[in-house]
């Protein structure tokens, strides 16, 4: 269920301070954050964030299409290695 419109989008306070500082100084450094739950607001557009995925930080350049989404949506936490393939075929031949 989405957040109530009357409450407004959630942005972590520390992240908001970092964004405000980056905008004031026109600094293009990467903003490192663990706050995957923060909503992307229009003032984030043009900034680069390093969002933690549980293992490492994934750099994300924010565009207008991302506004309204959460930062965590752009930093996948699970690696999909695929089903089947050559390894599965080979083991089934050895068993059969």
Order of alpha helices (4+ residues) and beta strands (2+ residues): alpha-beta-beta-beta-alpha
